[in-house]
Every structure is written in structure tokens, then in C-alpha cells.
């Protein structure tokens, strides 16, 4: 109710990559993530899984570049 009147108070909960971030509202605990257009989408279980795989892929690729 409070968020519908005053708006959400999002804080970064997880930085998946430099371009993809997950946010959580401090008031209502609503979770969102950035979409390919840079806008916020509700964080569904499917998007959580996509972000997890993306983070793993990004971490592995980034670690290979620093070693080589």
C-alpha cells in the first residue's frame, strides 16, 4: 500500500553483470531486474534463473580473459 502511494525504495541486491542488476524494495520486498532495454521488470523465477546463468557465464568468461 505504501509503495503504491509513494513509490518503491529500491536498493541493489545483486549485480549480475555491469549491465544487469537485481533490485529489492526496502518497504515491500518486491524484487526487480533490468531488462535488455534498461527498464525494470518484476523478477520472476525464470528471470532469476536466467540471471544466475548469465552471472556464471560472465564470471567464467571474465576470468579466462584475465588469465590469458
C-alpha positions in Angstrom: 0.0 0.0 0.0 2.7 2.4 0.9 4.7 1.8 -2.3 1.6 2.3 -4.4 1.3 5.8 -3.0 4.9 7.0 -2.6 6.8 4.6 -4.9 9.3 1.9 -4.3 12.6 2.4 -2.5 14.8 0.1 -4.5 18.3 -0.9 -3.3 20.8 -3.1 -5.3 20.5 -6.6 -4.1 22.8 -8.3 -6.7 25.0 -7.0 -9.5 24.8 -9.8 -12.1 27.0 -8.1 -14.7 27.9 -4.5 -15.2 24.8 -4.1 -17.3 22.3 -6.3 -15.4 21.4 -5.6 -11.8 18.8 -7.0 -9.4 17.0 -4.7 -7.1 14.8 -5.2 -4.0 12.3 -2.7 -2.4 13.2 -1.9 1.2 9.5 -1.4 2.0 7.5 -4.2 0.3 10.4 -6.6 -0.6 9.4 -6.5 -4.3 12.2 -7.7 -6.5 13.0 -6.4 -10.0 15.8 -6.7 -12.5 16.9 -4.7 -15.5 15.7 -5.9 -18.9 17.6 -5.6 -22.2 16.1 -2.1 -22.7 17.4 -0.9 -19.3 13.9 -0.8 -17.7 12.9 -2.7 -14.6 10.9 -6.0 -14.8 9.4 -8.0 -12.0 11.9 -10.7 -11.0 10.2 -14.0 -11.8 11.7 -17.4 -11.0 12.5 -17.7 -14.7 14.4 -14.4 -14.8 16.2 -15.3 -11.6 17.5 -18.5 -13.3 18.5 -16.5 -16.4 20.4 -14.0 -14.3 22.1 -16.8 -12.4 23.3 -18.5 -15.6 24.3 -15.1 -17.1 26.4 -14.3 -14.0 28.1 -17.7 -14.1 28.8 -17.3 -17.8 30.1 -13.7 -17.3 32.3 -14.7 -14.4 33.9 -17.6 -16.3 34.4 -15.6 -19.4 35.9 -12.7 -17.5 38.3 -15.0 -15.5 39.5 -16.5 -18.8 40.4 -13.1 -20.2 42.4 -12.1 -17.1 44.4 -15.4 -17.2 45.2 -15.3 -20.9 
